[in-house]
Every structure is written in C-alpha cells, then in structure tokens.
C-alpha cells in the first residue's frame, strides 16, 4: 500500500491527483476520435446523488435487487461516497441509479442518467445489465466503466474494472517461467470460468515459451475431480510436468491436492499454481498446497481501505467494493486534470495506467484491463508475498 507521502509523486501521467487520495490512508466513448459526449449540463436530477460538483457521472447498481446483490450494491455505493470524501476538491456529482439487477432496469437507469447529463457511467455489476447499458451509452457516446467480470461485455468504450482471469494467469505463469517452470498441467473446472481461464493459460504459457502438456476438465463432483487429479498425478510422477495449475478455489483446490497427495504427489515435488481465487483461508489451511503460488493485489491496500470504510459506515466492506472506490476516484482525478478530454478514449486508455487501492491498472482499447499483481506463497497456514506487485507498466499493452 502506498501511503500519502509516497503517492504524491507517483508515475507521471497517472491520475495521481485522484488516486493519491485513496492512499491518504491514515471523450469519447465509442467513436474514439476525440471530443466529448453529448450532454445536458443543466438538466434536472431525480433520485439520490453524492457530491455537488459540476461534472455529472452515473453510478448504476442493483440497489433493490434481492439477496446478496442489494447488499453488495449498497457497499459499492458507500465506497463511491468514501472516495468523494477522500477527494475533497472533487468537482463531480454522482447520480446514483437503481438498475434493479436486470437488463431492462439497466437500460432505464442509463437512459435517465444520460438525460440528466451524466458524462460517464460507472457500473453496472451484472453482465446482462452491462450489455443493455452499453447499447444506450453507445447511442449518446458515453463511456462505461463496468464492474462485471464477463469479458464478452468488454468493447471500445465499455471498460471492465474488475479482476479478470487473464491478468491472474499472465502474472502467475510469467512468474513461474521466471523460476524455470516450463511444462504445465492444468486441472480446470468444466464451466464458463474454466473455458475463459484455459484460453488465458494457453496464451500465457505460449508467450512464456512453455508447454501445456495436458488440461483435464472436471465436473463439480468428487468422482470427476478424483479421476482427473489421478490422471495429472500420473504425469507428475513420470517427470513430464513441473507445474500444476489449479485456478479453482473454495474446497476444490484443497480436494484436488489431497487426491494427488494420496497418489504420491507431495508438496514440493511439483509446483502448484493458483489464481486470485486462492486468497481464501481454505487454501492457506491446506497442508498439501504448501509452497503453492498464486497472484493477487497487495493486500495492504485493501486492509487500509477496509479500516477507513469501517470507520465511516460501521461495517466491513464487500471485497470488491474497491472497484467502486477506484472508479469514482478515477473519474474525479480525470475531471480535475483533463478538462474536456477527461473521459475521452485516449485519456481512459493511457498506457501508463492509474494507481488504485489494489495497485496499478490500465484499460486496454478493447475494454479489458491489465493489473499489476503480487505473487503469494502458501506457507505455514497463511499467504506470504514473495514477489511484490509492479507499481507501473513497463511495456505498452499487447506486447
């Protein structure tokens, strides 16, 4: 975590003014050629707002959705509020709109926000709502910074701020390759996440000069998982592979590791690799995963954010609430520094990126993102950082 004194002079061209606030711990949307979106600066505003600035942005959340969705939405709303409290000179006003957690609700919320002068849309959270909002935003040339993890929703002018599988895989495979790992096996869940993560794995391993020797796909039942884990264990015992990638977390990776341990694969005999989902007490507590590596943001950033959130709202934040905080801080910082070009494609896709609670990130022209992640090792019942997250991006996107 970069505390206030260290953030003031962070990388040139980053939105330091906006995002230094997060560490005070104690435009174009679719056409892309320049210029700004079509807006109505004096339109009346209905509903909930945060801030009183002259630059209006929308925050679309499933506030009235049932179950956990509504609770998560409120945490995101609070995180945006906290960002404006931290960025005391902000000139933005947030138009908070309930998208109901549905495509129709998202479409209506976006239409209302744009009619009230929103120049940028933050959210929605769910993929179906992102698709509907994108259609409305495209018609008015308004960029969207969405919180969905569905990479199919990313496009020019629709930027995903969430943690994406590709960043996880690129980081952990790149690190493993730097430690001499060349031959990989994978145990992949047989679901949509598995499809995305496997494609990312194939690309990352090829870029690292390695080989994926096998990818075994398991259904979410113990018999299927055991069969596939036994198959990979056979390869490991033969010396064909030096690393096993298991991106699934929860109870899945511990169970797979237990199966392979019973089949003769002991910690240290092969390198276990995970995803950001391994930031889980069940992973840290599994002795058969000792020595395993996985990527993740510097935890100190979230810990500092969580303390400030708790002090402000009397409850712990949902882990992903940093997305709303960073999106709001980004909007405030861009507004303060870039005038009419604040939300242009060129500004939002600056290859130098930005600094947020969870570290460095940048948007790619195709709407995806890259993040600077640390690498952790499972050790003695906890996760220990063994390689810090980069503070900036050394290479242009796509290289």
Secondary structure, DSSP 8 states (H G I E B T S, - for coil): ---HHHHTT-STTS-HHHHTGGG-----SSS-SSS-----TT----S-EE---SEEEEEEE-TT-STHHHHHHHHHHHHHHHHHHHSTT--EEEEEEE-TTSHHHHHHHHHHHHHTT-SEEE--SSHHHHHHHHHHHHHHT-EEEE----GGG-BTTEEE-S--HHHHHHHHHHHHHHTT--EEEEEEESSHHHHHHHHHHHHHHHHTT-EEEEEEEE-SSHHHHHHHHHHHHHHHHHTS-SEEE----TTHHHHHHHHHHHTT--BTTBEEE--GGG-SHHHHT-GGGTT-EEEE--HHHHHHHHHHHHHHHSS---GGGHHHHHHHHHHHHHHHHHGGGTTSHHHHT-TT-EEETTEEEEE-TTS-EEE--EEEEEETTEEEEEE---SS-SS-TT-
